[in-house]
Amino acid sequence: MLRRIDEEKRMLSSLERLARNQALFREVNERIKEVADPVDGAVDFLCECSDPDCTVNTPLTLAEYEAVRSDPGWFFVEPGHEQLEIEHVVSESERFTVVEKRLAEGFLEQTDPRA
């Protein structure tokens, strides 16, 4: 029983860390949007995947970016950067995938810079 509780605590801690990484990328992208000067209609934002070492630029139009920001649990990631064990795909395009976190809703809403 204690082993199971410890495993659940580790999993929650890991999920929170992944959610924090995505929340940090979301905050950085909010700053990018503030100073954005779209080239050919798109802005290079940082991929908002859970990998803290990811530095991939993901081009989105400002309208696409705003659509993703309409839900605090949604993040855009490079195709292939999805982590299906902790998030599900909301929509896909050739340039980016929108994912929704499954378990960290309260944390994501608290860290939403638009809240």
Summary of the structure (lengths in Angstrom):
residues: 115
radius of gyration: 14.8
end to end distance: 38.6
largest distance: 57.1
contacts: 314
relative contact order: 0.18
helix: 41%
strand: 22%
